[in-house]
């Protein structure tokens, strides 16, 4: 091989390396994903035995003339958590029998 080809190849390699180092994009890590139910609440706001949601929702109240009259809190109407299940619930069922009261 002649020395000119080696110099041109080395220059191309160095130019590609520098372009890759300088043109690299710095991206922030994605925010952690919170698993939510269809009602918008997390698994911690659902009862494990009855599977119902015990969170409260904010509702606006209006008077007879249609004017805003304040806020009331009503219970969530979700009947069962439908979001992703924790991995220990899926692969490791409870080992002890349920407690009898």
Long-range contacts (C-beta under 8 A, 24 or more apart in sequence): 35-83, 35-84, 36-83, 37-78, 37-81, 37-82, 37-83, 38-78, 38-82, 38-83, 39-76, 39-77, 39-78, 41-76, 41-78, 42-83, 43-81, 43-83, 43-86, 45-76, 46-78, 46-80, 46-81, 51-79, 51-80, 51-81, 52-78, 52-79, 52-80, 53-77, 53-78, 53-79, 53-81
